[in-house]
C-alpha cells in the first residue's frame, strides 16, 4: 500500500497497535506491506498524521520510506 505525501511539510505515519512511527518527507512516499487477507484500517488526521491499524494475527506491517520521489499533484 503506497502513501504519497503531497503536503508541503512532513507527514507522520503511526503503525498501531505496535506504536511504530515513521516520517514521510514532503514529496516522499511510504510503501507499507501488510499480512495478506487480514483486516487493516487507515485514518487521516488534519494535523498531518496518519494512523494505520494492522489488525492481522501476526502484526507484521513493514514500512519502507522513499524520501525523494518528488510527486507532483496533477
N, C-alpha and C positions, 0 to 999 in steps of 0.2 A: 504494500500500500504506500504510494508516494504522498508526501505532504510538501507542497511547494510554498515558499514564503515570498509573497508578492509585496509585503509590507516594507516601509522604509526603515524599519528597525527590526531587531531580533525577535524571534518567536520562540517561546518556551514550550517544550513538549514534556509532559509528565506521563510516565507509564505506570499505571496503577494495576494491581494493588502492591506492586513491589517498590514503589516510591523512587523510581529511576527518573532522572531529569536530564534533558538534552536541550541545547540551544541551537536553533536553526537561524543562521545569519540572514540578513536581507539578501534576497536573490539566491538563496540556497535551497536545498531540498533534503528531506529525510526519507529514507526508504525503510519501511517497517515490515518485517516478516513475522507473521503470526502462525500459530498452530492451525493446520488445515481443518476445516469443518467445525471449528469451535467459535462460540459467540464472542463478540467484542463490541464496544461502543466508543464513539468519538464525540467529544463535546468541545466546542469552541467558546472561549470566554472573551468578552470585549477588551480585557486588559492585555491582549496579545499573548495568550497562552492557550494551549490545547491539552485536554486530558484524554488519554486513551486507556480504556479499561480492557485489559486482557482477561477474559473470563474462561479461558481454556483450562484444562485439567493440569497442565504442566507449567503454566506461566512462563512460556519461552519466547517472549517477544524479543526480537533482535532489531536494533536501530543502527543504521549507517547514515551519517550526516555528510553531505557533499556541499561545502560552503560556497563554491564559485560557479554555480550553474547559470546564474545571471538570467533568470526567466523574465521575460517581458510580458506584461499584460496586454493582450490584443483586443 
